[in-house]
Every structure is written in C-alpha cells, then in structure tokens.
Amino acid sequence: MSGPTLRSDALRTRERLLEAAGDLLEMRGPAFTLPELARHAGVGTATVYRHFTDVADLFSAFESRAIAALVAAIDEAGTAGGARQSFDRICAIWIRRSVRESAAARFLRSHRGLLERYRSGDPGIVALIGRLVATLEALIAAGLLPEQDPVAAALVWMTLFDERTTVDLSRIHAWTTRRITDYLSAAVLGALRATA
C-alpha cells in the first residue's frame, strides 16, 4: 500500500477508536481500559496502542476532537448578520453539539483550568476562546454588553455551556435543545451585563 493510503487508513482507524470511546463513555463513564476499547471497536489491542499510549492519552484526544469539531462548526456558520445573530448562532451550534456529538465529553475534565490551558497555548482552547472573544468584542462594540475583559467573559460563557449542564437539562430535565439554548444564552448575557 502507498503512504497516503496507509495514512488515510490510520486516520479512519483513529476516528473509529474515538467513536468507540464515545460509546463507552456514554455506557460506562471513564472506567474502561484500552483492551476494552479494542474489543468494543473490533480491532486488536496493538492497534489501539499504536494510536494511544494510555487511557489519559485517549481522553485527551477525544476532548481535543470535540473542541476542534465545535470550532469548525462555528467557523462554518460564519459571521453573517450582526453581533447578536452571531452570538445566537454560536450558542445554538454549541448546545446542539453538547447534547449530541459532544455529550460524552462531560465525563472528561482536565486538572488544568481553561485559562491555564489558554495561556499555555493549548490549540483547541486557544481556538475556541479566540472565536468566543471575537464574538464578545463584537457584542461590546455594538453596545450589547458593557466593556469588560473578553477572555474572562469567554470563560463565563464556557462555564455556563459546560456539557454536564446541557446534558442534565436535556436528558434529566427533559428540555428541548431550543429551550436549553434560549435559557443558557440569556444566562450568559445576563451574567456579562452584570459586570457593569
């Protein structure tokens, strides 16, 4: 086989393993081993170890993929319309992803804070905070929010949009995605308006 084919095969296998990890996280939480992941994904244990050194490495990759997918969805949505429309669009995308594709990420928490990861250059966190800061700065420029530290404001937004919150509101509280989006979007704006 040629190099590019092997590369695409390896990427497909990695995605398959990450999908299987999401399944296991939903079924059992983070209490599984790489050999169990291999069985669930239908691959050999050695295949899993070629992609991930340990479970912590797997979880890091899973979280990175979820953040990258959110950033890509935000970028794809664009910035058409005003600052408020952009904010609303990002909120809707984020909640939709948190309730579905990224729901398993609620089991994963870094021991490092979001701002610590941002300051150290974590690529996914830097990208996500960058998108949020741009939106928040547009809201401030439009007079929809008072002047404030946009990075701290992004942290508030990220905290309120935590997957654990969205999954609880969806699965336990039985709220629709739309209701969650409206509620948490208003909570973010309310919190950020209170900084004046």
N, C-alpha and C positions, 0 to 999 in steps of 0.2 A: 504494500500500500504506500501511497505517497504521503509526504509530510503533512500537507494541508488536510488530507482525508483523515489521517490519524488525529490531527488537531481537532477537526470538527467532531470526530467520534469521541474524543476525550471531553470536549465541551458538552456534548449530548449526555454522556455518562455522568458528568458532574451535575448537570441540571436534573437528571433523573434521581441522583442521590439527594439533592437538595429538596426535590419534590417529596421523596420518601421521608426525609427528615421532617418536613412539614406535616405529613400524615402522622408520623409517630409522635410528634409534639402534640398534635390535636388529640390523639388517642391516649397518650400516657404522660404527657408533660416531658420534662427533660431527662427522665430516668430511663435512658436506654444506652446501649453500647454500640460501638461501630460494627461488631459482628451482627448484632440485631438489625442494624440499619442495612447491612449487606443482605441479610435474609429477606427483609421487607422489600428491598429494591430488586431482588432477584439477581444479584451479582455476587461474585466471590469476595471474601473478606479482603484479600490482597488488593482488589480493585478499589475498595473504599480507602485503604491505607495509602494508595497511590495519590489520592486526592486530598485526604485529611489526615493529619498526624495524630489527632485525638478528638474527642468529642468537643472540647473547647474550640478547636480549630473549625470544626463543622458548624458549631453555633455562630461563631464569628462570621463565617462565610454566608450562613443563612441570613443573619441580620444585615450584612452588607448588601446582599442581593435584594432584600426587601426595601432597604433605603434607596438603592440605585433605581429600582423599579418605580418608586414613588417620585423621585426626582425626574426620571424620564417621562412619567405621566404628566407631571407639572409642566415640563418643558414642551411636551406635545400639545398641551392645552393652549399654550401661548398666552399673550398678554392683551388680547383684543378687548376693547371696552375700557372702562375707567378702572380706577384703583379698587373700588368696592367690588366690581364684577370679577376682577382678577382674584381678589381675596375669596369671594364666594365660590369661584370655580376651584381654587386650590382646596378649600375646605371640603367641598363635595367629593373631589377626587380622593383626598386623604381618607375621609370616612368610608367611602366605598371600598377602598383597598384595605383599610383596617378591619372592616367587618368580614371581608372575604379573603383575598390573597395573602394579606399580612397578618391575619388573626393569630397564627401560630407564633409570631414574633413576641407575643405577650409573655411567653414563658422565658424569654431571654433578656437578661439585664446585665449590662456591663457594670463592673465595680467602679468604673470611672464615670464621672459626671459628664453631661452633654457639653458643657462649656470647656471642661478639661480636655475632652476629645477634640473639640473645635480648635482650641488653642494649640494642641499638639499636632494638628494637621490631618486628623482622620478624614480621608477623602469623602466618604459618604456624608458624614456630619457637616463637613465644610460646604459641600454642595447643597445639602438641604437647607442649612442655615442661610447660605447665600441667596437661595430662592425666596426664603421667607423674609429676609431682611429687605430685599428689593421690593417686595410687596408691601411691607410695613412702611418703608420710606415713602412709597407712593401714597399710602393712606395718610401719612403725616403731611406730605406736600399738598394733598387735596384738602387738608383741614378736617379729615375724618377722625384723626387721632391727634392727641397733643404731642408736642416734642418730647422725645424720650430716647433712651439708648435702644436702638433697634435690635441689637444682639440679645440684650436682656428680654426685650419684648418677644423675640423669636423663641427664647427659652420658655416663656409663659405659654405661648401658642403650642409648642411641642409637648409641654407638660399636660395641658388640657386635652390634647389629641392623642394621648397615650392609648395604645391598643387595648390595654386592660380595661380602660374606661369604655371604649367603643364596643368591645365585645360584651361587657356586662350589660350595657344599655340595650344592645341588640338581642343577645341570647337569654339573658336573665330577666331584664325589664321589658322585653318584647317590643321595643321601639323600632319603628321603621328607620331605614337609612336616612331618609329625608328629615325625620324628626330629630335624629341624633345630630345631623349636620346643622340644622337650624339652631338647636339648643347650644351646642358647643361653639358654633360660630359667634352667637350672641354672647356667650360666656367670655370668649377671648376678647371681643371688642369691649365688653363691659369692664373686664379686668384692666385692659390697656387704657381705657378712658379714665379710670380711677386714679391713674398715676399723676394726673394734673395737679 
